[in-house]
Amino acid sequence: MERTLRHAGILLSIFSFVICYWPNTQIAAQTNDLAQHYKVLPPITQDNLTIFPVVAGVSFDTSKFLTLDEGIRSGQVIVTEAGQAPGLVRPRPAQDGVWRERPLPIPQSGARVNELAIINNADRPLLLIAGEIVTGGKQDRVVGKDRIIPPHGDPVALNVFCVEPHRWTGSSMQFKTPQALMAQPSVRSKALVHQNQEEVWNEVAKSRAALAAKVAAPDAVAIDATSSYAGAVANGAVQRQLESISVPIEHSYGNLMQQLHSEKAVGAVVAVRGELIWADVFASPSLLEKYWPKLVRSYAGEVFTPRGPVFVGKDYASQQSAQKFLDHFEANHENVETEPGIYRNTQLLGEDFDAFFLTSLLPNTGFNLHFAKMKH
């Protein structure tokens, strides 16, 4: 039975996703065109964190999309260990002949480290962003890639990575989302780019050690006593350290947004110790607002991770270099993964960067909901 389910999962994976590998000459021009609609504003700096707000010439209606935080807190979205969800039956094509979301079969025996089950009972499609953390179950997990889950669907297999090694037990198999918590860029990149559990664990260990080194002995001991990334970040002393950076950034960012008239922020380019490392850009200001509190705290966490001396290279963080970082998408390779009629995930691999674009293919959309870009 288990072998049959495994084979069915492989077959459905093949039918569910269309994956394309494009040579250099066929890299989609749409991505480069979209980049030209973004403008980087002057920086906001606190300690060793610098944020360059990004404004857009075009904004889209994202009100129909539900975030993971909204869904779990309302009870409309359920995230559970894979073995706890009902079995799935392969759906038939709709009357218009288009195959809709085809979730992978979820075996009824045994949870899996790198797979959870998610059910969207809401009336709106659910947006997931790589780096979002869910806590509970047998161990805390981080979402491995951006995707969209249609409304009122069957349980869907969700690709995740563990961010709490050494625990494999729990009184409840369901998960929640901690307030204002997202994995910091160094952890997100291991899940998103490398897709390697061991590398995620190693990065979590480094992050926890760096956070413990910033607080006094009692709190450092408490952090050392847990393998949970979420638990380390939730420590009161760590929170005060993070807020000493994130709160002034948020305040300055908010003041700047109030001064703008025709332009609204949709994202940010991030630099740590003078080095450009990351960018997050959304389809609308309202969508950024929903993610901003946990994004800015995740960026603040990166300040404590050892990165060597202050960066003094030719790309030292400036408004000009941040704009160049956001504009440059000349890639050597492009991977495209498509869930027909639902979403498209595009990965661009350049000489010194990786970028991931999530495009909604739902009716009346067809725009990029989010993209993340990271420097090698």
C-alpha positions as CSV (number, residue, x, y, z in Angstrom):
1,M,0.0,0.0,0.0
2,E,2.8,2.4,1.0
3,R,4.6,1.7,-2.3
4,T,1.4,2.3,-4.3
5,L,0.9,5.7,-2.6
6,R,4.5,6.6,-3.2
7,H,4.1,5.7,-6.9
8,A,0.9,7.7,-7.1
9,G,2.6,10.7,-5.5
10,I,5.3,10.5,-8.2
11,L,2.8,10.3,-11.0
12,L,0.7,13.1,-9.7
13,S,3.8,15.3,-9.2
14,I,4.5,14.8,-12.9
15,F,0.9,15.7,-13.9
16,S,0.6,18.5,-11.4
17,F,3.7,20.5,-12.4
18,V,5.1,21.6,-15.7
19,I,8.8,22.4,-15.2
20,C,10.8,24.1,-17.9
21,Y,14.5,24.8,-18.2
22,W,15.2,27.6,-20.6
23,P,18.5,28.3,-22.3
24,N,20.1,31.8,-21.9
25,T,18.5,33.1,-25.2
26,Q,15.0,32.3,-24.0
27,I,15.0,34.0,-20.6
28,A,11.7,35.7,-20.2
29,A,11.8,39.4,-21.0
30,Q,8.7,40.0,-18.7
31,T,10.9,39.8,-15.6
32,N,13.3,42.4,-16.8
33,D,10.5,44.7,-18.0
34,L,8.8,44.5,-14.5
35,A,12.1,45.5,-12.8
36,Q,12.0,48.8,-14.7
37,H,8.8,49.8,-12.9
38,Y,10.5,49.9,-9.5
39,K,12.4,52.8,-7.9
40,V,14.7,52.7,-4.9
41,L,14.4,55.5,-2.4
42,P,17.1,56.9,-0.1
43,P,18.1,54.6,2.7
44,I,16.9,54.2,6.3
45,T,19.7,53.0,8.6
46,Q,19.8,51.7,12.2
47,D,23.0,50.2,13.5
48,N,24.2,47.9,10.8
49,L,20.9,47.4,9.0
50,T,20.1,49.6,6.0
51,I,16.7,49.5,4.3
52,F,16.0,51.0,0.9
53,P,12.3,51.4,0.4
54,V,11.1,50.4,-3.1
55,V,8.1,52.1,-4.8
56,A,6.3,50.9,-7.9
57,G,5.0,52.6,-11.0
58,V,2.3,49.9,-11.1
59,S,0.2,48.4,-8.3
60,F,-2.3,45.5,-8.5
61,D,-5.4,44.5,-6.6
62,T,-4.3,41.8,-4.1
63,S,-7.4,42.0,-1.8
64,K,-8.6,38.6,-2.9
65,F,-5.5,36.8,-1.4
66,L,-5.4,35.5,2.1
67,T,-2.1,35.4,4.0
68,L,-1.0,32.4,6.1
69,D,-1.2,34.5,9.3
70,E,-4.8,35.6,8.5
71,G,-5.9,32.1,7.6
72,I,-4.5,30.2,10.6
73,R,-5.7,32.8,13.1
74,S,-9.2,32.8,11.6
75,G,-9.3,29.0,11.7
76,Q,-9.9,28.9,7.9
77,V,-6.5,27.4,7.2
78,I,-5.3,24.3,8.8
79,V,-1.6,23.2,8.8
80,T,-0.9,19.7,10.2
81,E,1.5,16.9,10.0
82,A,1.2,15.0,6.8
83,G,-0.1,11.8,8.4
84,Q,-3.1,13.6,10.0
85,A,-4.9,14.7,6.9
86,P,-7.6,12.7,5.1
87,G,-6.6,10.7,2.1
88,L,-7.0,12.3,-1.3
89,V,-8.7,11.3,-4.5
90,R,-7.3,12.4,-7.8
91,P,-9.8,15.0,-9.2
92,R,-11.2,14.9,-12.7
93,P,-10.8,17.8,-15.1
94,A,-13.4,20.6,-14.8
95,Q,-16.1,21.0,-17.5
96,D,-13.9,23.5,-19.3
97,G,-11.2,20.8,-19.6
98,V,-8.7,22.6,-17.4
99,W,-7.0,20.6,-14.6
100,R,-7.2,22.5,-11.3
101,E,-5.1,22.1,-8.2
102,R,-4.1,18.5,-7.9
103,P,-2.7,18.0,-4.4
104,L,-0.3,15.1,-3.8
105,P,-1.6,12.1,-1.9
106,I,-0.8,12.3,1.7
107,P,-0.1,8.9,3.3
108,Q,-2.0,8.1,6.5
109,S,1.0,6.7,8.3
110,G,3.8,8.8,9.8
111,A,4.7,12.5,9.7
112,R,7.5,13.6,7.5
113,V,10.2,16.2,8.2
114,N,10.0,17.9,4.9
115,E,6.3,17.7,4.2
116,L,3.2,19.1,5.9
117,A,-0.5,19.0,4.9
118,I,-2.3,22.3,4.4
119,I,-6.1,22.8,4.0
120,N,-7.6,26.1,2.8
121,N,-11.2,26.3,3.8
122,A,-11.5,30.0,3.1
123,D,-13.3,31.6,0.2
124,R,-10.0,33.3,-0.9
125,P,-6.8,31.8,-2.4
126,L,-4.0,31.4,0.2
127,L,-0.6,33.0,-0.4
128,L,2.4,31.4,1.1
129,I,5.9,33.1,1.2
130,A,9.1,31.1,1.5
131,G,10.5,31.8,5.0
132,E,7.2,31.9,6.9
133,I,7.5,29.8,10.0
134,V,4.8,27.5,11.5
135,T,5.3,26.2,15.1
136,G,3.9,23.1,16.7
137,G,3.4,19.6,15.5
138,K,6.4,17.3,15.9
139,Q,8.8,20.2,15.2
140,D,8.7,23.8,13.8
141,R,9.0,24.2,10.1
142,V,9.7,26.9,7.5
143,V,7.9,27.2,4.2
144,G,10.3,26.2,1.4
145,K,8.9,28.2,-1.5
146,D,6.2,30.7,-2.5
147,R,3.0,29.3,-3.8
148,I,-0.8,29.7,-3.9
149,I,-3.4,27.3,-2.5
150,P,-6.8,27.6,-4.1
151,P,-9.9,28.1,-1.8
152,H,-12.0,25.1,-0.6
153,G,-9.6,22.5,-1.8
154,D,-8.5,19.1,-0.6
155,P,-5.4,18.8,1.7
156,V,-2.3,19.8,-0.2
157,A,1.2,18.5,0.4
158,L,3.4,21.5,1.5
159,N,7.2,21.5,1.0
160,V,8.9,22.6,4.3
161,F,12.1,22.4,6.2
162,C,12.6,21.8,9.9
163,V,13.9,24.7,11.9
164,E,13.8,22.8,15.2
165,P,16.2,19.8,15.2
166,H,16.2,17.3,18.0
167,R,12.4,17.5,18.7
168,W,10.1,14.9,17.1
169,T,7.1,14.9,19.5
170,G,4.1,17.0,20.2
171,S,0.7,16.9,21.9
172,S,-1.0,18.5,18.9
173,M,-0.3,17.8,15.3
174,Q,-1.6,21.2,14.2
175,F,0.5,24.3,13.7
176,K,0.2,28.0,14.4
177,T,2.1,31.1,13.1
178,P,4.0,33.1,15.8
179,Q,3.4,36.8,15.7
180,A,5.8,38.8,13.5
181,L,8.1,35.9,12.9
182,M,9.8,35.0,9.6
183,A,13.1,33.3,9.1
184,Q,16.0,35.7,8.5
185,P,17.5,35.9,5.0
186,S,20.4,33.5,5.7
187,V,18.0,30.8,6.8
188,R,15.4,31.6,4.1
189,S,18.1,31.3,1.4
190,K,19.1,27.8,2.5
191,A,15.5,26.6,2.1
192,L,14.7,28.6,-1.0
193,V,17.9,28.3,-3.0
194,H,19.7,25.2,-1.7
195,Q,16.6,23.2,-0.7
196,N,18.8,21.3,1.7
197,Q,17.7,20.3,5.2
198,E,21.2,19.9,6.6
199,E,22.2,23.4,5.4
200,V,19.0,24.8,7.0
201,W,19.9,23.1,10.3
202,N,23.4,24.5,10.1
203,E,22.2,28.0,9.5
204,V,19.7,27.7,12.3
205,A,22.4,26.7,14.7
206,K,24.6,29.6,13.6
207,S,21.7,32.1,14.0
208,R,20.8,30.7,17.5
209,A,24.5,31.0,18.6
210,A,24.7,34.5,17.3
211,L,21.5,35.5,19.1
212,A,22.7,33.8,22.4
213,A,26.0,35.8,22.1
214,K,24.0,39.1,22.2
215,V,22.2,38.5,25.5
216,A,23.1,38.0,29.1
217,A,23.9,34.6,30.7
218,P,20.4,33.5,31.9
219,D,18.9,34.2,28.5
220,A,21.8,32.7,26.6
221,V,21.5,29.5,28.6
222,A,17.8,29.4,27.8
223,I,18.5,29.8,24.1
224,D,21.2,27.1,24.2
225,A,18.7,24.8,25.9
226,T,16.3,24.9,22.9
227,S,17.0,23.8,19.4
228,S,14.0,25.9,18.2
229,Y,14.8,28.9,15.9
230,A,11.4,30.3,16.8
231,G,12.0,29.8,20.5
232,A,15.4,31.6,20.3
233,V,13.9,34.6,18.5
234,A,10.9,34.7,20.9
235,N,13.3,35.0,23.9
236,G,12.5,38.3,25.7
237,A,16.1,39.6,25.7
238,V,16.5,38.7,22.0
239,Q,13.2,40.5,21.2
240,R,14.5,43.7,22.8
241,Q,17.7,43.4,20.8
242,L,15.8,43.0,17.6
243,E,13.3,45.7,18.4
244,S,16.2,48.2,19.1
245,I,16.9,47.9,15.4
246,S,13.5,47.1,13.8
247,V,11.3,49.6,15.7
248,P,13.3,52.7,14.6
249,I,13.4,51.4,11.1
250,E,9.6,50.9,11.1
251,H,9.1,54.4,12.5
252,S,11.3,56.0,9.9
253,Y,9.8,53.9,7.2
254,G,6.3,54.9,8.3
255,N,7.2,58.6,8.3
256,L,8.6,58.4,4.8
257,M,5.5,56.6,3.5
258,Q,3.3,59.4,4.9
259,Q,5.4,62.0,3.0
260,L,4.9,60.2,-0.3
261,H,1.9,61.2,-2.4
262,S,1.6,59.4,-5.7
263,E,4.2,56.7,-4.9
264,K,3.6,53.9,-2.4
265,A,6.1,51.4,-1.1
266,V,5.8,47.8,-2.3
267,G,9.1,46.4,-1.0
268,A,12.6,46.9,0.2
269,V,16.2,46.3,-0.7
270,V,18.3,45.2,2.3
271,A,21.9,45.7,3.3
272,V,23.8,44.5,6.3
273,R,27.1,46.1,7.4
274,G,27.2,47.9,4.0
275,E,26.6,44.8,1.9
276,L,23.5,44.4,-0.3
277,I,22.1,41.0,0.5
278,W,18.4,40.8,-0.2
279,A,15.2,42.3,-1.7
280,D,11.5,41.5,-1.2
281,V,8.9,43.1,-3.5
282,F,5.2,42.6,-3.5
283,A,2.4,43.4,-6.0
284,S,0.7,46.0,-3.9
285,P,1.4,48.3,-0.9
286,S,-1.4,46.6,1.1
287,L,0.3,43.2,0.7
288,L,3.7,44.6,1.8
289,E,2.0,46.1,4.9
290,K,0.7,42.7,5.9
291,Y,4.2,41.2,5.8
292,W,6.3,44.2,6.8
293,P,6.3,43.7,10.6
294,K,7.8,40.2,10.4
295,L,10.0,41.0,7.4
296,V,11.8,44.0,9.1
297,R,12.4,41.8,12.2
298,S,13.9,39.1,10.1
299,Y,16.2,41.6,8.5
300,A,17.2,42.8,11.9
301,G,18.1,39.2,12.9
302,E,20.6,39.2,10.1
303,V,22.6,42.0,11.8
304,F,23.7,39.6,14.5
305,T,24.8,36.8,12.2
306,P,28.6,37.0,11.6
307,R,29.4,38.3,8.1
308,G,33.0,39.5,8.4
309,P,34.2,43.1,8.5
310,V,32.2,46.1,7.2
311,F,31.8,45.7,3.4
312,V,33.9,48.2,1.5
313,G,33.7,46.8,-2.1
314,K,32.6,48.7,-5.2
315,D,28.9,47.7,-4.5
316,Y,28.9,49.2,-1.0
317,A,25.2,49.9,-0.2
318,S,24.1,53.2,-1.7
319,Q,20.9,54.3,-3.3
320,Q,22.6,53.9,-6.7
321,S,23.9,50.4,-6.0
322,A,20.6,49.3,-4.5
323,Q,18.8,50.4,-7.7
324,K,21.3,48.5,-9.8
325,F,20.8,45.4,-7.6
326,L,17.0,45.7,-8.2
327,D,17.3,46.3,-11.9
328,H,19.8,43.6,-12.8
329,F,18.2,40.3,-13.8
330,E,20.5,39.1,-16.5
331,A,20.5,35.4,-15.8
332,N,22.3,32.4,-17.1
333,H,19.5,30.0,-16.4
334,E,15.7,30.0,-15.7
335,N,13.6,27.3,-14.1
336,V,9.9,27.6,-14.4
337,E,7.4,25.5,-12.3
338,T,3.8,25.8,-13.1
339,E,0.6,24.7,-11.4
340,P,-1.8,25.2,-14.3
341,G,-4.4,27.8,-13.7
342,I,-3.1,28.5,-10.2
343,Y,0.5,29.9,-10.2
344,R,3.9,30.0,-11.8
345,N,7.2,30.0,-10.0
346,T,10.1,31.4,-11.9
347,Q,13.7,31.0,-10.7
348,L,16.4,33.1,-12.3
349,L,20.0,32.1,-11.7
350,G,22.6,34.8,-12.4
351,E,26.4,35.1,-11.8
352,D,26.0,36.6,-8.4
353,F,22.3,36.3,-7.6
354,D,19.2,34.1,-7.3
355,A,15.7,35.5,-7.8
356,F,12.3,33.9,-7.4
357,F,9.1,35.2,-8.9
358,L,5.6,34.0,-7.9
359,T,3.0,34.8,-10.6
360,S,-0.7,34.3,-10.0
361,L,-2.5,32.5,-12.9
362,L,-5.9,32.7,-11.3
363,P,-8.7,34.4,-13.2
364,N,-8.3,38.2,-13.5
365,T,-4.8,38.2,-12.1
366,G,-1.7,37.2,-14.2
367,F,0.7,39.4,-12.2
368,N,3.7,38.8,-10.0
369,L,2.5,38.6,-6.4
370,H,6.0,38.6,-4.8
371,F,9.6,38.2,-5.7
372,A,12.7,37.7,-3.6
373,K,16.2,38.4,-4.8
374,M,19.3,37.4,-3.0
375,K,23.0,38.0,-3.6
376,H,25.4,35.1,-3.6
